[in-house]
């Protein structure tokens, strides 16, 4: 997981930090919850709070809201927010 999130540092720095702090036990807990979620079963409030940064990094969440608000593709919203200086550097 660490190598995958490292490739996305610019978009998901908070996810990388969460992944880097995971132990082997944490990773197993994450995978079990993810399997539940993929089956449409809620993995629990504690699980979702603990791994929220991996599931939806804050920057990606912000861009998704903007894209939805203006009814534009995610990539376009990202580029425009970046150009406008509204994303962390």
Secondary structure, DSSP 8 states (H G I E B T S, - for coil): -HHHHHTTTTT-HHHHHHHHT--HHHHHHHHHHHHHHHTT----HHHHHHTHHHHS-HHHHHHHHHHHHHT--HHHHHHHHHHTT-S--
